[in-house]
Amino acid sequence: MSFPSIPFKTSVITGLLAVAAVAWAPSPVSAQAKIAVQAITQVAPNLPQYTLVDQPLLRDGIAKATNGRVQVTLASWPERNVNGPEVLRLVRSGQVDIAAGPLTTVSGDVPMLDGIDLAGMNADIRQARKVADAMMPVANKELEKLGIKLVATYPFSGQMLFCKKPITKLSDIKGLKVRTNGPSTSDLIKALGGQPVSLAFGEVYTALERGTVDCGVTGAGSGNGVKWPEVSTHLYTLALSWSTSGYYVNLGWWNRLEAPVRAEFEKTFAAMQEAQWKLGFDATADGIACNVGRAAECKLHTLVKRPMVEVKPEANIAAVIKTELTEDVLPGWIKRCGDRCASVYNEVIAPITGIKYVAK
């Protein structure tokens, strides 16, 4: 799969909308009573995942495709005071019809989901996509028990370390307090000698500012969007994971939709999935550029006023990460998830990653 670089922000918008053009075509949905849909997606309202995909495609695209019959009320997490772990519960209870969030963030309810993007497993976004595609049927078997359906996946930009203390290599996080974005990242940071700290995404800026944590893990672009460069100085540019995420729907609501309406949603989510994976590729390099002050390469995010120090990964770091994945991260997930997850990993994921799980 190829994700070509997009040179200008306007081209990004045009390109992403073109991906979803099929979802915007006039539909045979009959002009009956209006259908009101509640949706909560994305960790901040200024992220390109929200402004370039969710708003134009899910909110506006569905309305256009159904000639105004389906109206999606869309909000981001902070606009509805959502921190993340409760996303699946909101969908399950029917408080919202559609929600989105990182698989690892909601994996406390469904541990199987965390295995799709274990920290250190997918060095390349293309591999992350292959694993996500292969695991969707497995994930839905788990989610359907809760009355939830995963209808699309997407990544954020590469998940990287933002540190307020000087680091020159990954091993420098030894002894540092690091905010992690999920259980497997906590396992990786602990294996590397850091002290993982669990904090809601919206609380990290203040924690970095006050020194409650020394570093935080988030996307190169996501960190830019919530202004972490204001309270951190060093960016370690190795993607530990991709925060592979999902769009989830209430299964009862989904099944009750009229067939033509559901078909429009299916087309829209397919288009959003393609647009988001392309965006994840470009947003990674762009987020780094914006954070470290390379103005000519900063098109999607905000060029920071005080550039961060770019810390590039060491030549041998891939071998180190593979060792930690095999010895700590993967066994940690299996322990949380159970023997079935070990079987699923070896049957579905290992053929893609080339790393087999062997019980000790």
N, C-alpha and C positions, 0 to 999 in steps of 0.2 A: 504494500500500500504506500502510495506516495503522498506527501503533504508538502507541496511547494510553498516556498516563502512568498508572502504577500507584501509588496513594497509600500503601499499607501493605505491609510486608514479607510478612505473612501472605497478603495478596491476591496478591502476586507468586508465591509458592509455589503457591497454589491455582490461579492462572491458568495457570502453566506446566504443572502436572500435568494440567489440563483439556485443554490442547492435545494432550497425548499419551494421552488416555484411550483412544483407539482402539487404541493399541499394547498396552494392558494388558488388553484383553478376552480371556477364555479362548479358547484356540486349539485346533485339531484335531490339534496335534502329539501323536503317540502317545507313550505312557509307555514309552519304551525306555531304552537306556543313557544315563546322564548325559553332557552335552556341556560340557566345561570350556573356557572362553574366556579368553584373556589380553588385557587392554586397558590402555593407558597414555595418559592424556589430561591436558591442562591444565598450565600452568606453575607452579601452586601449588594446594595442596589446600583453601585457604580462599576461593577465588574463587567467586562465584555461578555462573559457568559450570559449575563442578564440583559444587558442593553443591546447586544448584537444578535442574540438568539432567542431568548425567552420572550422578550417583549414583542419583537416584530413577528415571530413565528407562532408562538403559542397564544399570546393575547390577541394580536392583530390579525394573524394569518387565519386562525380558526374562524374569527368573525367574518372575514372576507370570504373564506371558502364556503361558509354556510349562509351567505347573504344576510349576515347579521343575526341569524337565529340563535347561534351559540355565543354567549358572552362570558369570557373568562375574566374574572376579577383576580389579578395577579399581584403578588406582593413578595418582597424579599424577607429573609428571616428577621432582621432587626425591625422591619416595619410591623411585624406581628409578634415581636418579642419571643422569637423562637431561637433556641441555642443550638439545636441539632439532634441530640440523642432522642428527643421526643417526636421526630419527624414521622417515623412509622406509626407511632401511637395516634397521632393526629389523623393519619390516613385510615388506620384500622377502625377508629371510632366514628369515622364519617364527618369529623369536624372540617376536614378539607377533602376535596375529591382527588386532587393531584398535589404531590409534593416532590421535592428533589433534595438530595443530600448525599454526601460521601458514604460509600458502603461501609468504610471502617467506622465512621461516626455512629451509624445505626446498628453496628454489629453486636452490640450488647444484647439486643433482642434476637438477632439471628446470626450467631457466630460464623456460619458458613460464608457469609458475605465478605468477611475480612480476608479470606483466603484468595480473593480475586486480585488483590493488589498488595500483597505482603511487602513490607519494607525491605528493600534490597533485592526483590525478585525480578522486577521489570526495569532494567536499565534503559530500555528503549520504549518509546511510546507506541511503536508499532506492535511490539510484543504485548504490551499492556492491552491493546485493542483485541488481539487474538485471544488472550486469556478471557477477557470480558465477554466476547462473543461466545466462546466455548462454554462458559459457565452460566450463561443466562438461563438455559432450561433447568439446570440444577438449582440455581437461586430461586427460581419461581416455584419449584416443588416445595421449598421451605417457606416461602412467603405466602403461598396460597393457603397454608395452614392457618395463617393469621388474617385471611381475607384481603390480601394485598397482592398486586401484580406489578412486576418490574417491566416497564414498557420500553425503556431505552437506557443506554449507558452513555457516559461521557467522562472525560478527564478534566482536571484543572491543569494548570501549568506544573512543571516538574517541582516536586516538594523538596525544598532546600532549607538549609540552616541560616537563619538571620541571627547574628550574635552581637551583643553590645560589648563583649570582651574580645580583644584581639586574638585571632586564631590564624595559623598558617597551614594547618593540616587537620584532617579529621580527628586524629588522636588527641588534639588539643582540647576537645570537649570533655576529657577525663576530669571528673570532679565538678563539672559545671551543671547548673540546673537548666534543663531543657524542656520547654513546653512541647509535648508531642501531640500528634493529631489522631492517635488511635493505638490500640493494643500492640500491634506488631511493630510500630515505630518505637513504642516504649521498650519493647524487647531488644530492638536493635541498639537504641541509645544506651540502654543498661549494659549490653554486651560490650559496647565501646568504651565504657567507663563513665558515662554521663549519668546524671540523676534525672530520670523522666518525671515531669510534672504534668498533671492533667488539669487543663483550664479550658473553659469555653472560649471559642474563637474571639468573641467580642471583648474578652477580658485581657487578652494578651498584650495589647498596646500598653495599657497601664502597668501590667506586670513587668514588662521590659523597661518602661520608664522609671519605675520605682526600684528596679533591681530584684524583684521577687523571683524572676527567672533571668538567666544569663543569655539564653538563646531560645528561639522558637522555630518550629518547623511548619512551613506552609508553602504554597505555590510562589514561584518567582513573581508571577503577576498578581496573585491574590494578596501577597504581602505588600506589594506596591499600592494596590487599591485601598487597603486599610491603613496605609501610611507607616508601616513598620520601619522603613528607612529613617524616619524621624527619631526613632528610639533605639536604633541598632547601627552598628558601624561596619560589620564584616559579613559578606555573603559568600557562603561556601557553595559553589555552583555544581554540585553533584545531585542529580535527581534521585532521592531515596525511594520515591514512589510517585504516583500521579494523582493521588486522591480520587481514584476512579469512583464515579458517582452514579446515581440512578435517578430516573423519574419513576415515581411510584403512584399507582392509582388504587382507589378503593375498589376491590373486585366486585362487590355487589353493585356499586354504582356503574362500573364499567359494563357489566353484563346486562344491566337494565337499559343501557343506551340503545336507541333505535339503530339498526344495522347501518344505515347510511351515515349517521352521525359518528358512530364508532369507527367506521371506515375512514372518515376525515381525520379523526384523532390519530389513527394508525399511520396514515400518510404523513401527518404533521410530526409525530414523534420520530418516524424514520428519517425525515428531513432534518430534524433537530439533532438527532444522533450523529449524522454525517457532518453537519456544520460544527458541532461541538468538538468532535475529534480533530477536525482540521484546525479549529481555533486553538485547541490545547497544544498542538505542535508549534504554531506560530507564537502563541502567548508566552511560551517558555523562554525562547531567545529574546523576545521583546521585553519581557519582565526583567531579565538580567540586564539588558542594555539600559533600560530606564533607571534601574536601581544604581548602576555603577557610573552613570553619566555619559553614556555614548549616545548623544543626541540624534545623530543621523540614523541610528537603528531603532529609535524609540518611537513607535507609531500607534500602538494600542493602549498603552498605559501612560502614566504621568512621569515626566523627567524630573527626578528629585533635585532639590536645590543643593543638598550636600551629598555628593556621590558616596556610595558605600565602597569599601575596599573589596575588590573581587578576589576571592581565594579559589584558585582552580584545583580540581582534584589531582592527587598524586598519581604517578604512573602505575603504581601497583595496587591502587585502591580497589579495583574490581575483584581481585583475588581475596582481599580482606573482607569485602562485603559478602562474597559468596560463602566464605567460611562461616561468617556470623549468621547468614541466612540458614545454612545447613545445620549448624550446631545449636542455634538459639531461637531464631525467629520462627522457622517452620515447626520445630517441636513445641514451641510455646503456643502456637495457634492450634496444633493438633490437641494439645492438653486442654485448651479451652473448648474446643469444638467436638472432640470425640473421635472414635475409631472410624466412623463413616467418613469423616472429613479426610482422614488419611487415605482411604480407598479412593475417594473422589479426586484428591490431589494427584495420586499416582495414575489414575485412569484418564483424567481430563487435562490437568495442568502440566504435569511432568513432561508429557510428549512435546509441549511447547517450550518450556523453560530448559529442558535437558537436565534438570536436577530432580532426582528421585528421593522420596522420603523413605528412610530406613529406620524403623523403630529400634531404640537401644534398650 
